Amino acid sequence: MKSNLKFFKKKKSLPVDKFLQNVLYDKKFGYYSSQVPFGEKGDFITAPTISNLFSELISIWIISTWEKFGKPEKINIVELGPGDGSLIKILLDISKKFPEFNSAKNIFLYETSDNLKKIQKSNIKNNKIKWIKNFQNLNDAPVIFFGNEFFDAIPIKQFKRIKKKLYEKNYSINENYEIKEILRKANKQDLKNIQSFKVLKNLQFIEFPKFGLTEMKKIIKTISKLNGCLLMIDYGYLKPNNQNTLQSVIKNKKNKLLQNLGRADITSHVNFSLLNEFFLKNKCKVKKVISQKEFLIKMGINSRAEIIAKKMKFRDQANLYLRLERLLSPKLMGELFKVILVYKCKNNNYYGFN
Ligand SMILES: C[S@@+](CC[C@H](N)C(=O)[O-])C[C@H]1O[C@@H](n2cnc3c(N)ncnc32)[C@H](O)[C@@H]1O
């Protein structure tokens, strides 16, 4: 525990986002540097590890978008935060059935964790895929960015409004390694940024994804230059209601936020209205945010499941439909997860959004 908190050494207090950045992504002690987070034996389960059907439909969406772009001879495909590489493995398999796409595609994986990069490399086993730290070396061709549970894994800032003034939540540490919440006056630049968002007006408690928006700016710059789009799926909401949405999970169970630091995953819920406003401000086009259920059903997940189920034994069929239910049920992931599509190109017609 003490070693996990070494990052506090120089500073006695840190804003929530910098604190979480260390707890999750420190190269030595961070959660993502030392744990294998995914799957039933890990700490949490994501859609690609629940069912291959999810990855198949995202792959079909990517290939159909390439078609709608006019089947360019080259296309950059960038996965943001590929986790254990499950989705890309399926994309590689499905691509073989579409030879023109297969030879046009160049796949790039944007991953911050060296530990996960190793896991991805050994799971995917494909020497044509490139791991990247920025988007500067993509090919001179259109680009499709996509990410599942990428944005919710990027640490956020938190602010409280007290008598009309904004204060930023920080964590401080004492000599016994006890962590306490303290409030500091918000800095001018953050204040200005926050005040520019209509969706954050009049809130008493504000979550602001400063690091996440920096990532989005780099993506917007790239899709403006090369032409293209970004598809993101995440746990999130449309109406902020003064709630602290940070959540910590260990072995698929809820955990107290400040317990098991470096051993538990910590995420927040994504404010999709804020993202929508941000992209519009940055002169992007955005499709109406829809639920994961709506997106997957429009993409044909039910008929795909029926086709696969025909060749299965009863036990496997039951398993398939149980997993499908998990992805689609409004009480499970169906409504809680949302899908946003951002683009800066002529094509306005995308499967799943019409
Ligand atoms: C919650 S996991 C989701 C993994 C995978 N997409 C899935 O659905 O199973 C978040 C992923 O984003 C990566 N990540 C988080 N912040 C990042 C950043 N700033 N740059 C690149 N990758 C990042 C994490 O290391 C991890 O691979």
The ligand as a MOL file (V3000), in Angstrom:
LIG
                    3D

  0  0  0     0  0            999 V3000
M  V30 BEGIN CTAB
M  V30 COUNTS 27 29 0 0 0
M  V30 BEGIN ATOM
M  V30 1 C -11.7670 -0.3970 -19.3650 0
M  V30 2 S -10.4960 -0.8700 -20.4550 0 CHG=1
M  V30 3 C -11.4330 -1.3250 -21.8950 0
M  V30 4 C -10.7360 -2.3610 -22.7110 0
M  V30 5 C -11.4310 -2.8550 -23.9830 0
M  V30 6 N -11.7270 -1.8020 -24.8900 0
M  V30 7 C -12.6720 -3.6590 -23.6640 0
M  V30 8 O -13.7740 -3.1970 -23.9430 0
M  V30 9 O -12.5280 -4.7740 -23.1410 0 CHG=-1
M  V30 10 C -9.7220 0.6600 -20.8760 0
M  V30 11 C -8.5840 0.5510 -21.8510 0
M  V30 12 O -8.1280 1.8620 -22.2170 0
M  V30 13 C -6.7200 1.9680 -22.0040 0
M  V30 14 N -6.4260 3.3990 -21.7610 0
M  V30 15 C -6.8900 4.1720 -20.7730 0
M  V30 16 N -6.4320 5.4420 -20.8750 0
M  V30 17 C -5.6890 5.4810 -22.0040 0
M  V30 18 C -4.9700 6.5110 -22.6780 0
M  V30 19 N -4.9390 7.7570 -22.2070 0
M  V30 20 N -4.3320 6.2000 -23.8150 0
M  V30 21 C -4.3650 4.9450 -24.3150 0
M  V30 22 N -5.0230 3.9040 -23.7140 0
M  V30 23 C -5.6780 4.1710 -22.5760 0
M  V30 24 C -6.4950 1.0030 -20.8380 0
M  V30 25 O -5.1680 0.6690 -20.6190 0
M  V30 26 C -7.3640 -0.1570 -21.3020 0
M  V30 27 O -6.7870 -0.8950 -22.3640 0
M  V30 END ATOM
M  V30 BEGIN BOND
M  V30 1 1 1 2
M  V30 2 1 2 3
M  V30 3 1 2 10
M  V30 4 1 3 4
M  V30 5 1 4 5
M  V30 6 1 5 6
M  V30 7 1 5 7
M  V30 8 2 7 8
M  V30 9 1 7 9
M  V30 10 1 10 11
M  V30 11 1 11 12
M  V30 12 1 11 26
M  V30 13 1 12 13
M  V30 14 1 13 14
M  V30 15 1 13 24
M  V30 16 1 14 15
M  V30 17 1 14 23
M  V30 18 2 15 16
M  V30 19 1 16 17
M  V30 20 1 17 18
M  V30 21 2 17 23
M  V30 22 1 18 19
M  V30 23 2 18 20
M  V30 24 1 20 21
M  V30 25 2 21 22
M  V30 26 1 22 23
M  V30 27 1 24 25
M  V30 28 1 24 26
M  V30 29 1 26 27
M  V30 END BOND
M  V30 END CTAB
M  END
